[in-house]
Amino acid sequence: MEALQLIGPFKQLLTMEALPLKGALSDSQLWIIEDGGLLISDGKVMATGNYASLKKEHPSAKCHELTGAHVCLPGFIDAHTHICFGGSRANDYALRNSGKTYLEIARAGGGIWDTVTQTRKADKETLTKKTVKLANRHLKTGVTTLEVKSGYGLSLNEEIKMLQAIQEANNEVPSDLIPTCLAAHMFPKDYAGTKTEYLQELAQKLLPKLKAENLTNRIDAFIEESAFSPDEIAPYFEAAKQLGFDITVHADQFSTGGSKVAVDFDAISADHLEASTDIEIELLAKSNTIATALPGASLGLGCNFTPARKLLDTGATLAIASDHNPGSAPMGDLLTQAAILGAFEKLSNAEVLAGITVRAAAALGLKDRGKLAKGYLADFSLFHTDNYQEILYNQGNLKPCMVWKNGNLVYNKHKA
């Protein structure tokens, strides 16, 4: 067993403990430890509490004593990204701002297919390097765990190439990359058969290989006019469930239908939801499926935000993710986007912070992170401030000065 480490004192330590998984939250529900400390060993939290008291109780602990004011938060969790890709879609962004719609650009050869073409041209090593670069960029903003999707290969070999690149990138970065197969991102334009035949091929040939090579335990699909209908995707999800995969869904981005599929298949999350109406909101609130808002896509496309306030007030669980991708969400700054969503949707600090920590962990099925409590991973970030409210108030302009992953200091602004 590693020697005990004691880190602190923090002006405020927010543990994110004792928060209900579902529904609205008030800031009064946050557990804030003044002059707090973290006792850690073997990459996990052993205890939280008053720094001076912990130091007295554990005299043999190696102390990492801080000077100045710091607020400590659990490491952020970005539960929806597409940071493994080739090329750029700067032209798409210019076209959208000139008045073209997302679907018009896609029909003209831009959109997802443009990135597919560029990703297929990139070799695995190139994709690995890009994923590493972007994951490390997220790490500097406090993101210690992030989901990474495939979906720009859209053939058996190319999807496997992407997932292998994500796997290799995971071995090269301090953060944890959670892979998801999104081979049902759209119907590939060069596929000779029908949509049904494409999905059958994925189910029969790709899914068993993903299991055999342990490349992912998560299957995603885009349910939309430009991708797949609920009826088309159902047999594919059935096959995935039979093989033991977790399901997640790109749902209700431009039209409804996806969230019902997510609930019907007991998906772990339904992501996007910008088009969700009261019917879909009620459906999600009564289910175990977590609603994941993607404000980066709303900012990138200039469209409505996910109805986060209504989802919470109706009793749903709300996670917040960046959707970092080359097309609709190129910013890739989770903290900035979450703060902006909070301003537009009138979310409490507790709701926003839970959405990128403990509730985001639930959206990935992870039960060992998202809060700072005994037995949880020692993933946390420090911010140079004496008031946690300053973090969201600055709308992403106040970044972490230090980031710790598994009890190791992996980013120090003062030495970067």
C-alpha positions as CSV (number, residue, x, y, z in Angstrom):
1,M,0.0,0.0,0.0
2,E,1.3,3.4,-0.9
3,A,2.1,5.9,1.8
4,L,-0.7,8.3,2.7
5,Q,-0.7,11.7,1.1
6,L,-2.4,14.7,2.6
7,I,-3.3,17.5,0.3
8,G,-4.5,20.9,1.4
9,P,-5.6,23.2,3.0
10,F,-8.3,24.2,0.6
11,K,-10.4,27.3,1.3
12,Q,-13.4,25.1,0.2
13,L,-13.6,21.4,-0.7
14,L,-16.7,20.4,-2.5
15,T,-17.1,16.7,-2.2
16,M,-20.3,16.4,-4.3
17,E,-21.5,13.8,-1.8
18,A,-25.1,13.1,-0.7
19,L,-26.7,14.6,-3.8
20,P,-29.8,12.8,-5.2
21,L,-29.2,11.4,-8.7
22,K,-32.5,12.7,-10.1
23,G,-34.2,16.1,-10.1
24,A,-33.5,19.7,-9.3
25,L,-30.7,20.7,-6.8
26,S,-30.2,23.8,-4.7
27,D,-26.8,25.2,-3.7
28,S,-27.7,24.6,-0.1
29,Q,-27.4,20.8,-0.8
30,L,-23.7,21.1,-1.6
31,W,-21.3,19.7,1.0
32,I,-18.6,22.4,1.4
33,I,-15.7,21.7,3.8
34,E,-13.9,24.9,4.9
35,D,-10.1,24.7,5.3
36,G,-10.5,21.2,3.9
37,G,-8.0,18.4,3.2
38,L,-7.8,15.2,1.2
39,L,-6.2,12.1,2.5
40,I,-5.3,9.8,-0.4
41,S,-3.5,6.4,-0.9
42,D,-3.2,4.1,-3.9
43,G,-4.9,6.6,-6.1
44,K,-8.1,6.7,-4.0
45,V,-9.5,9.0,-1.4
46,M,-9.1,7.7,2.1
47,A,-10.8,10.6,3.9
48,T,-12.0,14.1,3.6
49,G,-12.2,16.7,6.4
50,N,-10.6,19.6,8.1
51,Y,-6.9,19.8,7.0
52,A,-5.5,20.5,10.4
53,S,-7.5,17.7,12.0
54,L,-6.4,15.2,9.3
55,K,-2.8,16.2,9.7
56,K,-3.0,15.6,13.4
57,E,-4.8,12.2,13.0
58,H,-2.3,11.0,10.4
59,P,1.2,12.3,11.4
60,S,3.0,9.9,9.0
61,A,1.2,11.2,5.9
62,K,3.3,13.0,3.3
63,C,1.9,16.5,3.2
64,H,1.4,18.5,0.0
65,E,0.8,21.8,1.7
66,L,-0.7,24.6,-0.4
67,T,-0.2,28.3,0.0
68,G,-2.8,30.8,-1.1
69,A,-6.5,30.3,-1.6
70,H,-7.8,27.2,-3.5
71,V,-11.1,25.6,-4.1
72,C,-11.1,21.8,-4.7
73,L,-13.6,20.1,-7.0
74,P,-13.8,16.5,-8.2
75,G,-12.3,15.9,-11.6
76,F,-14.7,16.8,-14.4
77,I,-16.2,14.1,-16.5
78,D,-17.1,14.8,-20.2
79,A,-19.6,12.1,-21.0
80,H,-19.9,12.8,-24.8
81,T,-17.1,13.6,-27.2
82,H,-15.9,12.8,-30.7
83,I,-12.3,13.8,-30.3
84,C,-10.9,11.0,-32.5
85,F,-11.2,12.4,-36.1
86,G,-9.3,13.5,-39.2
87,G,-9.3,16.9,-40.8
88,S,-11.4,20.0,-40.0
89,R,-14.9,21.3,-40.8
90,A,-14.1,25.1,-40.7
91,N,-15.9,25.4,-44.0
92,D,-19.1,23.9,-42.6
93,Y,-19.0,26.5,-39.8
94,A,-18.7,29.3,-42.3
95,L,-21.5,28.0,-44.4
96,R,-23.8,27.7,-41.3
97,N,-23.1,31.2,-40.3
98,S,-23.9,32.3,-43.8
99,G,-27.4,30.8,-43.5
100,K,-27.1,27.2,-44.6
101,T,-28.6,24.6,-42.3
102,Y,-26.9,21.5,-40.9
103,L,-29.0,19.2,-43.1
104,E,-28.4,21.3,-46.2
105,I,-24.6,21.2,-45.7
106,A,-24.8,17.4,-45.2
107,R,-26.8,16.9,-48.3
108,A,-24.2,18.9,-50.3
109,G,-21.3,16.7,-49.2
110,G,-20.3,18.4,-46.0
111,G,-21.3,17.4,-42.5
112,I,-20.4,14.0,-41.0
113,W,-19.5,12.5,-44.3
114,D,-16.8,15.1,-44.9
115,T,-15.1,14.0,-41.6
116,V,-15.6,10.3,-42.5
117,T,-13.7,10.9,-45.7
118,Q,-10.8,12.7,-43.9
119,T,-10.8,10.2,-41.0
120,R,-10.5,7.2,-43.4
121,K,-7.5,8.9,-45.0
122,A,-5.7,9.2,-41.7
123,D,-3.7,6.2,-40.4
124,K,-4.2,4.8,-36.8
125,E,-1.0,6.6,-35.6
126,T,-2.3,10.0,-36.8
127,L,-5.6,9.5,-35.1
128,T,-4.0,8.3,-31.9
129,K,-1.8,11.4,-31.8
130,K,-4.7,13.8,-32.4
131,T,-6.8,12.1,-29.7
132,V,-3.9,12.3,-27.2
133,K,-3.5,16.0,-28.1
134,L,-7.2,16.8,-27.5
135,A,-7.5,14.7,-24.4
136,N,-4.5,16.5,-22.9
137,R,-6.2,19.8,-23.8
138,H,-9.3,18.7,-21.9
139,L,-7.1,17.6,-19.0
140,K,-5.8,21.2,-18.5
141,T,-9.4,22.4,-18.1
142,G,-10.0,19.8,-15.3
143,V,-11.5,16.9,-17.3
144,T,-10.0,13.7,-15.9
145,T,-12.4,11.3,-17.6
146,L,-13.9,11.6,-21.1
147,E,-15.9,9.5,-23.3
148,V,-14.6,9.2,-26.9
149,K,-16.8,7.9,-29.8
150,S,-15.9,6.3,-33.1
151,G,-18.4,7.0,-35.9
152,Y,-16.2,8.6,-38.5
153,G,-15.1,5.3,-40.0
154,L,-18.5,3.8,-41.0
155,S,-17.1,0.5,-42.2
156,L,-16.0,-2.5,-40.2
157,N,-12.3,-2.0,-40.6
158,E,-12.4,1.8,-40.2
159,E,-14.5,1.7,-37.1
160,I,-12.1,-0.9,-35.6
161,K,-9.2,1.4,-36.6
162,M,-10.8,4.3,-34.7
163,L,-11.5,2.3,-31.6
164,Q,-7.9,0.9,-31.6
165,A,-6.6,4.5,-31.9
166,I,-8.8,5.5,-28.9
167,Q,-7.5,2.5,-26.9
168,E,-3.9,3.4,-27.7
169,A,-4.5,7.0,-26.9
170,N,-5.9,5.9,-23.5
171,N,-2.5,4.3,-22.8
172,E,-0.7,7.6,-23.5
173,V,-2.7,10.1,-21.4
174,P,-3.2,10.6,-17.7
175,S,-7.0,10.9,-18.1
176,D,-9.3,7.9,-18.6
177,L,-10.8,7.6,-22.1
178,I,-14.1,5.7,-22.3
179,P,-14.6,4.3,-25.8
180,T,-18.0,4.1,-27.5
181,C,-18.8,2.6,-30.9
182,L,-20.9,4.9,-33.0
183,A,-20.8,2.9,-36.3
184,A,-24.5,3.9,-36.7
185,H,-23.6,7.6,-36.9
186,M,-25.1,7.8,-40.4
187,F,-25.6,5.6,-43.4
188,P,-22.3,5.5,-45.3
189,K,-22.8,6.9,-48.8
190,D,-20.5,4.3,-50.3
191,Y,-22.4,1.3,-48.9
192,A,-23.8,-0.9,-51.6
193,G,-26.8,-2.2,-49.7
194,T,-29.7,-0.7,-47.7
195,K,-29.7,0.8,-44.3
196,T,-31.1,-2.4,-42.9
197,E,-28.4,-4.4,-44.5
198,Y,-25.7,-2.1,-43.1
199,L,-27.0,-2.4,-39.6
200,Q,-27.3,-6.1,-39.9
201,E,-23.6,-6.3,-41.0
202,L,-22.6,-4.2,-38.0
203,A,-24.6,-6.5,-35.7
204,Q,-23.4,-9.7,-37.1
205,K,-19.7,-8.9,-37.8
206,L,-18.6,-5.8,-35.9
207,L,-20.3,-6.2,-32.5
208,P,-18.9,-9.7,-31.8
209,K,-15.4,-8.5,-32.8
210,L,-15.6,-5.5,-30.4
211,K,-16.5,-7.9,-27.6
212,A,-13.7,-10.3,-28.5
213,E,-11.1,-7.6,-28.7
214,N,-12.5,-5.7,-25.7
215,L,-12.6,-2.4,-27.7
216,T,-15.7,-1.0,-26.0
217,N,-18.7,-1.9,-23.9
218,R,-20.8,0.9,-25.3
219,I,-22.9,1.2,-28.5
220,D,-24.4,4.5,-29.7
221,A,-26.6,5.4,-32.7
222,F,-27.9,8.6,-34.2
223,I,-31.6,8.6,-34.5
224,E,-32.5,11.3,-36.9
225,E,-33.8,12.1,-40.5
226,S,-30.2,12.3,-41.7
227,A,-29.2,9.0,-40.0
228,F,-31.5,6.2,-38.8
229,S,-35.2,5.9,-37.8
230,P,-36.4,4.3,-34.6
231,D,-37.7,1.2,-36.5
232,E,-34.4,0.8,-38.4
233,I,-32.2,1.0,-35.3
234,A,-34.3,-1.3,-33.1
235,P,-32.9,-4.7,-34.3
236,Y,-29.4,-3.3,-34.0
237,F,-29.9,-2.3,-30.4
238,E,-31.5,-5.6,-29.7
239,A,-28.4,-7.4,-31.0
240,A,-26.2,-5.1,-28.9
241,K,-28.2,-5.7,-25.7
242,Q,-28.0,-9.5,-26.2
243,L,-24.3,-9.3,-26.4
244,G,-24.2,-7.3,-23.1
245,F,-23.4,-3.8,-24.5
246,D,-24.6,-0.6,-22.7
247,I,-26.7,1.5,-25.0
248,T,-26.6,5.3,-25.5
249,V,-28.4,7.3,-28.0
250,H,-28.0,10.5,-30.0
251,A,-31.6,11.6,-29.4
252,D,-34.0,14.4,-30.3
253,Q,-31.4,16.7,-31.8
254,F,-33.5,18.0,-34.7
255,S,-36.7,16.0,-34.3
256,T,-38.2,13.7,-31.7
257,G,-38.2,9.9,-31.6
258,G,-34.8,9.1,-30.3
259,S,-35.5,9.6,-26.6
260,K,-38.4,7.0,-26.7
261,V,-36.0,4.5,-28.3
262,A,-33.5,5.3,-25.5
263,V,-36.1,4.6,-22.8
264,D,-37.5,1.5,-24.5
265,F,-34.0,0.0,-24.6
266,D,-33.1,1.1,-21.1
267,A,-30.3,3.2,-22.5
268,I,-27.8,4.5,-20.0
269,S,-28.2,8.0,-21.5
270,A,-30.0,10.0,-24.2
271,D,-27.9,12.8,-25.5
272,H,-28.7,16.1,-27.2
273,L,-32.5,16.5,-26.6
274,E,-32.6,20.0,-28.1
275,A,-35.9,19.1,-29.9
276,S,-37.5,17.3,-26.9
277,T,-41.0,18.4,-26.0
278,D,-42.9,17.9,-22.7
279,I,-43.8,14.4,-23.8
280,E,-40.2,13.3,-24.2
281,I,-39.2,15.2,-21.0
282,E,-41.8,13.3,-19.0
283,L,-40.7,10.0,-20.5
284,L,-37.1,10.6,-19.6
285,A,-38.0,11.8,-16.1
286,K,-39.9,8.6,-15.3
287,S,-37.1,6.4,-16.6
288,N,-33.5,5.4,-15.5
289,T,-32.1,6.9,-18.7
290,I,-29.9,10.0,-18.0
291,A,-30.5,13.1,-20.1
292,T,-27.3,14.6,-21.3
293,A,-27.3,18.2,-22.5
294,L,-24.7,19.2,-25.1
295,P,-24.5,23.0,-25.1
296,G,-21.5,22.9,-27.4
297,A,-23.7,21.7,-30.2
298,S,-26.2,24.5,-29.5
299,L,-23.4,27.1,-29.6
300,G,-21.9,25.6,-32.7
301,L,-25.1,25.3,-34.6
302,G,-26.8,28.4,-33.2
303,C,-29.9,26.5,-32.1
304,N,-31.9,26.0,-28.9
305,F,-30.3,24.6,-25.8
306,T,-31.5,21.3,-24.3
307,P,-34.5,22.1,-22.0
308,A,-32.4,21.5,-18.9
309,R,-34.6,23.4,-16.5
310,K,-37.7,21.5,-17.5
311,L,-35.9,18.1,-17.4
312,L,-34.7,18.8,-13.8
313,D,-38.0,20.1,-12.6
314,T,-39.8,17.1,-14.0
315,G,-37.4,14.8,-12.2
316,A,-34.9,13.7,-14.7
317,T,-31.2,13.3,-14.2
318,L,-29.2,15.9,-16.1
319,A,-25.6,15.4,-17.2
320,I,-23.7,18.0,-19.2
321,A,-21.1,17.2,-21.9
322,S,-19.2,19.1,-24.5
323,D,-20.0,17.0,-27.7
324,H,-16.5,18.1,-28.8
325,N,-16.4,17.3,-32.5
326,P,-15.1,18.8,-35.7
327,G,-18.5,19.8,-37.1
328,S,-21.2,21.0,-34.8
329,A,-19.2,21.5,-31.5
330,P,-15.6,22.5,-32.2
331,M,-15.1,24.5,-29.0
332,G,-14.6,21.5,-26.7
333,D,-14.5,23.5,-23.4
334,L,-16.8,21.7,-21.0
335,L,-16.6,24.2,-18.2
336,T,-17.3,27.2,-20.4
337,Q,-20.3,25.4,-22.1
338,A,-21.7,24.2,-18.8
339,A,-21.6,27.8,-17.3
340,I,-23.3,29.2,-20.4
341,L,-26.0,26.5,-20.3
342,G,-26.5,27.4,-16.6
343,A,-27.1,31.1,-17.5
344,F,-29.6,30.4,-20.3
345,E,-31.5,27.6,-18.5
346,K,-31.3,29.1,-15.0
347,L,-29.5,26.2,-13.4
348,S,-28.1,26.4,-9.9
349,N,-24.4,26.0,-9.3
350,A,-25.1,22.6,-7.8
351,E,-27.0,21.5,-10.9
352,V,-24.2,22.5,-13.2
353,L,-21.4,21.1,-11.1
354,A,-23.3,17.8,-10.5
355,G,-23.9,17.7,-14.3
356,I,-20.1,17.6,-15.0
357,T,-19.1,15.4,-12.0
358,V,-21.3,12.9,-10.2
359,R,-24.2,12.9,-12.6
360,A,-21.8,12.7,-15.6
361,A,-20.2,9.7,-14.0
362,A,-23.6,8.0,-13.9
363,A,-24.1,8.8,-17.6
364,L,-21.1,6.6,-18.2
365,G,-22.0,3.9,-15.7
366,L,-19.0,4.8,-13.6
367,K,-19.4,4.3,-9.8
368,D,-15.9,5.1,-8.7
369,R,-15.6,8.8,-9.5
370,G,-17.5,12.1,-9.7
371,K,-17.3,12.8,-6.0
372,L,-14.6,13.0,-3.4
373,A,-15.4,10.3,-0.8
374,K,-13.8,7.3,0.8
375,G,-13.0,4.7,-1.8
376,Y,-13.5,7.0,-4.8
377,L,-10.7,7.8,-7.3
378,A,-8.5,10.7,-6.2
379,D,-9.4,12.7,-9.3
380,F,-9.7,16.5,-8.5
381,S,-8.8,20.0,-9.7
382,L,-7.8,23.1,-7.8
383,F,-8.9,26.6,-8.7
384,H,-7.1,29.7,-7.5
385,T,-10.1,31.3,-5.6
386,D,-11.6,31.4,-2.1
387,N,-15.2,31.0,-3.4
388,Y,-16.4,28.1,-5.5
389,Q,-19.1,30.4,-7.0
390,E,-16.3,32.3,-8.9
391,I,-15.7,29.2,-11.1
392,L,-19.1,29.3,-13.0
393,Y,-19.4,33.1,-12.6
394,N,-16.3,33.5,-14.7
395,Q,-17.9,31.3,-17.4
396,G,-14.8,29.2,-18.1
397,N,-12.3,32.0,-17.8
398,L,-11.1,30.7,-14.4
399,K,-9.3,27.4,-15.2
400,P,-7.7,24.9,-12.8
401,C,-4.2,25.7,-11.6
402,M,-3.6,22.1,-10.7
403,V,-5.2,18.8,-11.8
404,W,-4.7,15.4,-10.0
405,K,-5.5,12.0,-11.5
406,N,-5.5,8.8,-9.4
407,G,-3.7,10.7,-6.7
408,N,-0.9,12.0,-9.0
409,L,-0.4,15.7,-9.9
410,V,-0.7,15.6,-13.7
411,Y,-1.0,19.3,-14.5
412,N,0.5,22.2,-12.7
413,K,-0.1,25.6,-14.4
414,H,2.9,27.1,-12.6
415,K,5.2,24.5,-14.2
416,A,3.5,23.9,-17.6
